[in-house]
Amino acid sequence: MKPAAEASMKSILALAVGLLMASGIATAFSASASQASPPPLQLESKIPLGAVRGRIDHFAIDLPRQRVFLAELGNNSVSAIDLKEAKVIHRLSGLKEPQGVAYVSATDTLYVANGGDGSVRLFSGDGFVEGGRIDLGDDADNIRVDGTDQQVLVGYGNGGLAVIDAQKKQKIGSIALKAHPESFQLSASTGRIFVNVPKTREIAVIDRAAGRQIASWPMSAGGNFPMALNEAAQEVLVAFRNPARLGVFGLADGKTTAMLELCGDADDVFADAKRHRVYVSCGAGFIDVFEADGSSYRHSARMPTLEGARTALFIPELDRLLVAARATGSASATIWVLRVEP
């Protein structure tokens, strides 16, 4: 080989080695970065629900026993699931389209709101013996328990929140609304209740002490079903379906501080105060994760689940997010248990 050709070949070889080394460094850096920043949600396990068909609605938790309850609306049943054993331990059947569920630890009572006949049925947490029934008339839906375990509130009918004395297990009042309420949240810092009313495209603001609506916040988007509060940041978080957006509003005045693109058919939204995050579960088959970014949020991850898997429950004490996947075709209904990272 001539000297000039030999020099040229050496230059080419040197360049190739340099490129390979650079590529290796880049790959190593990428792997290191990936290891340093794991996805915010990791699939830990799946809990089979057995012979459950049809639509699934809401979750509730009995934290001391680490059990969750799941309203299996299309199956006319409610399952009790032991998270430690990862299995269904009891199923209440013969219900009428159960939608909302809530557990009151002070009285060890499970509340089940039935959309089919408008009843709220009560069961003991130990043995699941039926111990009462409160008839609201029509479409009993979402349930919330106040922070003192003294009252249970249930959305129902063409526009109302029923107020139930948790100790006496009796309805003691109701709060009128303009249309059927979907998700609503009780604010400990303001003494107010914030209610999604999709039919009128508003958030109704209720003075809890006065027992009446005091304000109406009109919404620019439609399908405002899920809601969460971030009391630390003084925010109301609402997931819209039409168009699919995550709205962030001031707790004091309803002022819009952010409107972010979101996965479709959102059904549950949760604020993770520990990590300054928001999780939204969507029937389109995804969970969207948003991170606090100054006074607003940025979209940080989209995790695929299954189409129709929109019912979820975030358990901050366990650092877990549960997602209920309904039965489809030959696939049985399951609960996905997602570990929150880091």
C-alpha positions in Angstrom: 0.0 0.0 0.0 1.3 3.4 -0.9 2.2 5.8 2.0 -0.6 8.3 1.1 -3.2 5.5 0.9 -2.0 4.0 4.2 -2.3 7.4 5.9 -5.8 7.8 4.5 -6.8 4.4 5.8 -5.5 5.2 9.2 -7.5 8.4 9.3 -10.7 6.5 8.4 -10.0 3.9 11.0 -9.4 6.5 13.6 -12.6 8.3 12.7 -14.6 5.0 12.9 -13.1 4.2 16.4 -14.0 7.7 17.6 -17.6 7.4 16.4 -18.0 4.0 18.0 -16.6 5.4 21.3 -18.9 8.4 21.2 -21.8 6.1 20.4 -20.9 3.9 23.4 -20.6 6.9 25.7 -24.0 8.2 24.5 -25.6 4.7 25.0 -24.1 4.5 28.5 -25.3 8.0 29.3 -28.8 7.2 28.0 -28.9 4.0 30.1 -27.6 5.8 33.2 -30.2 8.6 32.7 -32.9 6.0 32.3 -31.9 4.2 35.5 -31.7 7.5 37.3 -35.2 8.6 36.2 -37.6 5.6 36.3 -41.1 5.9 35.0 -43.5 7.5 37.6 -45.7 4.4 37.7 -44.5 0.7 37.6 -46.9 -2.2 37.1 -46.4 -4.3 40.3 -49.2 -6.9 40.0 -52.7 -7.7 38.7 -55.5 -8.9 41.0 -58.1 -11.1 39.2 -61.7 -10.2 40.0 -63.3 -13.4 38.8 -66.7 -13.6 37.0 -67.4 -9.9 36.8 -68.9 -8.5 33.6 -69.9 -5.1 32.5 -69.1 -1.5 33.5 -67.0 -0.8 36.7 -67.6 2.4 38.6 -65.9 3.7 41.8 -63.5 2.5 44.5 -63.3 3.0 48.3 -60.7 1.9 50.8 -60.7 0.5 54.3 -57.1 1.5 55.1 -56.6 -0.1 58.5 -57.4 -3.5 57.0 -55.8 -2.7 53.6 -59.0 -3.7 51.8 -60.6 -1.9 48.9 -64.2 -2.0 47.7 -65.1 -1.9 44.0 -68.6 -1.0 42.6 -69.2 -3.4 39.8 -72.1 -1.5 38.2 -72.7 -3.8 35.3 -72.5 -6.9 37.4 -74.9 -5.5 40.2 -72.2 -6.3 42.8 -69.5 -4.9 45.0 -66.3 -6.7 45.6 -64.1 -6.5 48.8 -60.4 -7.1 47.8 -57.6 -7.8 50.3 -54.6 -5.9 49.0 -52.1 -7.9 51.2 -53.5 -11.2 49.9 -54.1 -9.8 46.4 -57.5 -11.5 46.1 -61.3 -11.0 46.3 -62.4 -12.0 49.8 -66.2 -11.2 49.5 -68.7 -10.2 46.9 -72.0 -8.4 47.7 -74.6 -9.4 45.1 -78.2 -8.5 44.3 -77.5 -4.7 44.2 -79.1 -2.3 41.7 -76.4 -0.7 39.5 -74.0 0.2 42.4 -72.0 3.4 41.6 -70.6 5.0 44.7 -68.9 3.2 47.6 -67.5 4.6 50.8 -66.1 3.2 54.1 -66.6 4.9 57.4 -64.0 3.6 59.8 -65.6 5.1 63.0 -68.6 2.9 62.6 -67.0 0.1 60.5 -69.6 0.6 57.8 -69.6 0.3 54.1 -72.0 2.6 52.2 -73.1 1.5 48.7 -75.0 4.0 46.4 -77.3 2.3 43.8 -78.1 4.1 40.6 -80.8 1.7 39.7 -83.2 2.3 42.5 -81.7 5.4 44.2 -81.0 3.6 47.5 -77.9 3.8 49.8 -77.4 0.4 51.4 -75.2 -0.1 54.5 -73.1 -3.1 55.4 -70.9 -4.0 58.3 -67.2 -4.0 57.6 -66.8 -7.2 59.6 -68.9 -9.9 58.0 -70.7 -7.6 55.4 -74.1 -8.0 57.1 -76.6 -5.5 55.7 -77.5 -3.0 58.5 -79.6 -0.3 56.9 -81.0 1.3 53.8 -81.6 5.0 52.9 -83.8 5.7 49.9 -83.0 8.8 48.0 -85.4 8.3 45.2 -83.2 8.2 42.1 -79.7 7.7 40.7 -77.6 7.6 43.9 -74.1 8.1 42.8 -70.8 9.5 44.2 -70.2 9.3 48.0 -67.9 11.3 50.2 -67.1 11.0 53.9 -66.1 14.1 55.8 -62.7 14.2 57.7 -64.3 13.6 61.1 -66.4 10.5 60.0 -69.5 12.4 61.3 -71.2 12.8 57.9 -71.6 11.0 54.6 -72.7 13.0 51.5 -74.2 11.3 48.5 -74.9 12.9 45.1 -78.3 11.8 43.6 -81.3 12.6 41.4 -81.7 15.6 39.2 -79.7 17.8 41.5 -78.9 17.2 45.1 -76.4 16.1 47.8 -77.9 14.1 50.6 -76.4 14.6 54.0 -76.3 11.5 56.2 -75.5 11.4 59.9 -72.8 8.7 60.1 -73.5 7.8 63.7 -77.3 7.6 63.5 -77.1 6.3 59.9 -80.0 8.6 58.9 -80.5 11.3 56.2 -80.6 14.6 58.0 -80.7 17.0 55.1 -80.1 17.8 51.4 -78.5 20.5 49.4 -80.1 21.5 46.1 -78.2 21.7 42.8 -79.2 22.7 39.3 -78.7 19.2 37.8 -77.2 15.8 38.7 -73.8 16.0 40.4 -70.9 14.0 39.4 -67.6 14.1 41.3 -67.5 16.4 44.3 -64.9 17.2 46.9 -65.0 18.5 50.5 -62.5 21.3 51.3 -61.2 21.2 54.8 -59.5 24.6 54.5 -62.5 26.5 53.2 -65.5 24.6 54.6 -66.8 24.5 51.0 -67.9 21.7 48.7 -67.0 21.8 45.1 -69.3 19.9 42.7 -69.0 19.0 39.0 -72.3 19.6 37.3 -71.7 18.5 33.7 -75.2 19.2 32.4 -74.9 22.9 33.2 -71.2 23.0 32.4 -70.3 24.4 35.8 -68.6 23.8 39.1 -71.1 24.5 41.9 -69.6 26.0 45.1 -71.5 25.1 48.3 -71.1 26.7 51.7 -71.3 23.6 53.9 -72.3 25.4 57.1 -75.1 27.2 55.3 -76.1 24.1 53.4 -76.6 25.9 50.1 -74.9 26.8 46.8 -73.2 30.2 46.9 -71.4 30.4 43.6 -71.4 28.9 40.1 -68.2 28.7 38.1 -69.0 28.4 34.3 -66.7 26.0 32.4 -65.4 26.5 28.9 -65.1 22.8 28.3 -67.7 20.0 28.7 -67.9 16.6 30.3 -66.5 17.7 33.7 -66.8 14.4 35.5 -63.7 13.8 37.7 -62.4 16.2 40.3 -59.7 16.5 42.9 -58.5 19.1 45.3 -54.9 20.2 45.9 -55.4 22.0 49.2 -51.7 22.7 49.7 -51.6 24.6 46.4 -55.2 25.9 46.8 -56.3 24.4 43.5 -59.3 22.6 42.1 -58.4 20.0 39.5 -61.0 19.0 36.9 -60.7 16.5 34.0 -62.9 17.3 31.0 -63.9 15.0 28.3 -65.0 17.4 25.6 -62.4 18.4 24.6 -60.1 16.2 26.7 -58.3 18.6 29.0 -57.0 18.9 32.6 -58.2 22.2 34.1 -56.6 23.9 37.1 -58.7 26.5 39.0 -58.0 28.7 42.0 -59.8 27.3 45.1 -60.8 30.8 46.3 -62.2 32.3 43.1 -62.3 29.6 40.3 -59.9 31.5 38.2 -58.3 29.3 35.5 -54.6 28.9 36.0 -54.0 26.1 33.4 -55.7 24.0 30.7 -53.6 21.1 29.5 -54.2 18.4 26.9 -55.3 15.1 28.3 -56.0 11.5 27.3 -59.6 10.7 26.3 -62.6 9.6 28.5 -61.1 10.7 31.8 -62.9 9.2 34.9 -60.6 9.8 37.9 -58.1 12.4 38.9 -55.8 12.5 41.9 -53.4 14.9 43.4 -50.2 13.4 44.9 -49.1 16.1 47.4 -46.0 14.2 48.4 -44.5 14.3 44.8 -46.4 17.4 43.5 -48.0 15.3 40.8 -51.4 14.7 39.3 -52.6 11.3 38.0 -55.6 11.0 35.5 -57.0 7.6 34.5 -58.7 7.5 31.1 -61.0 5.1 29.3 -59.0 5.6 26.1 -56.5 3.2 27.7 -54.0 5.5 29.4 -52.9 7.2 32.6 -51.6 10.7 32.2 -49.1 12.0 34.7 -48.5 15.8 35.3 -45.7 17.3 37.3 -45.8 20.6 39.1 -44.0 23.3 37.1 -44.0 26.5 39.1 -47.5 27.6 39.5 -48.8 25.2 36.9 -48.2 21.6 35.6 -46.5 19.9 32.7 -47.3 16.6 31.2 -44.5 14.2 32.1 -45.7 10.6 31.2 -48.4 8.6 29.5 -48.7 5.0 30.6 -50.8 2.6 28.5 -53.4 0.5 30.3 -56.4 -1.1 28.6 -59.3 0.5 26.7 -62.2 1.1 29.2 -59.9 0.9 32.2 -60.8 4.3 33.7 -61.8 3.6 37.3 -58.9 4.3 39.6 -57.9 4.9 43.2 -54.7 6.6 44.5 -53.7 5.4 48.0 -51.0 7.8 49.2 -50.4 5.9 52.4 -49.3 2.9 50.4 -47.8 4.7 47.4 -50.0 2.7 45.1 -52.4 3.6 42.2 -55.1 1.0 41.5 -56.8 0.8 38.1 -59.8 -1.4 37.4 -59.8 -3.1 34.0 -63.3 -4.4 32.9 -63.7 -7.8 31.2 -63.3 -7.7 27.5 -63.7 -10.7 25.2 -61.8 -13.6 26.7 -59.9 -11.3 29.1 -61.3 -11.3 32.7 -61.7 -8.2 34.8 -58.6 -7.3 36.9 -57.2 -4.7 39.1 -53.8 -3.3 38.1 -51.6 -2.4 41.1 -49.2 0.3 40.1 -46.3 1.3 42.4 -45.6 5.1 42.4 -42.0 6.0 41.8 -39.7 7.3 43.3 
